[in-house]
Amino acid sequence: METENNYSGPRIAAVRRTMFEMGITLNVDSLHCGSRILYYADADEKFAEYELDYIIFTKMNAPTFTYNPDEVRDVRYIS
């Protein structure tokens, strides 16, 4: 179950995906799972996304990064 070990599975996945999508290195121990949401969006008449997503937080100084344009359309830094 994902809640065991303080949501270690989603936090490990967040480290991996943040590096792939944003080029940002994170420390799994600095991440906090704030919530989870069930997400659904129609892609077109045939396909849709339907997934359980986690809202994960960390504290860090403003990172420098180069995001993956195949994965990210827009970026906004909030402090």
C-alpha positions in Angstrom: 0.0 0.0 0.0 1.3 3.5 -0.9 0.8 4.9 2.6 3.3 2.5 4.1 6.7 4.0 4.8 5.4 7.6 4.6 4.3 7.3 0.9 7.8 6.1 -0.1 6.6 4.8 -3.5 5.1 8.1 -4.7 8.0 10.1 -3.3 10.6 7.9 -5.1 8.5 8.2 -8.4 8.5 12.0 -7.9 12.3 12.1 -7.7 12.5 10.1 -10.9 9.9 12.0 -12.8 11.1 15.4 -11.7 14.6 14.6 -13.0 13.1 13.4 -16.3 10.6 16.2 -16.8 12.3 19.2 -15.2 16.0 18.3 -14.9 15.8 18.9 -11.2 17.5 16.6 -8.6 15.4 16.1 -5.5 16.1 14.2 -2.2 13.4 11.7 -1.5 13.6 12.4 2.2 12.8 16.1 1.7 9.5 15.4 0.0 6.1 15.5 1.7 2.9 14.0 0.2 0.2 16.6 0.9 -2.7 14.9 -0.8 -3.8 12.7 -3.6 -6.4 13.3 -6.3 -8.3 11.1 -8.8 -7.7 12.7 -12.2 -9.7 12.2 -15.4 -9.4 14.0 -18.8 -10.6 13.1 -22.2 -7.8 13.2 -24.8 -10.0 12.7 -27.8 -13.1 10.6 -28.7 -11.2 7.4 -28.2 -8.6 8.0 -25.4 -8.6 9.4 -21.9 -6.4 9.7 -18.9 -7.7 8.3 -15.6 -5.2 8.1 -12.8 -4.4 8.6 -9.1 -2.0 11.6 -8.7 -0.1 12.8 -5.7 0.4 16.4 -4.6 4.0 16.4 -3.4 5.8 19.3 -1.7 9.4 20.2 -0.9 11.3 23.2 0.3 14.3 24.4 -1.7 16.0 27.4 -3.1 15.1 28.5 -6.6 16.5 25.8 -8.8 18.1 26.3 -12.2 16.8 23.7 -14.6 16.1 22.8 -18.3 12.8 21.2 -18.7 11.9 18.5 -21.2 9.7 20.1 -23.9 8.2 16.7 -24.7 6.8 16.5 -21.2 6.3 20.2 -20.0 4.4 23.0 -21.7 4.7 25.7 -19.2 6.7 26.4 -16.0 6.0 28.8 -13.1 8.1 29.3 -10.0 6.2 30.1 -6.8 8.0 31.1 -3.6 
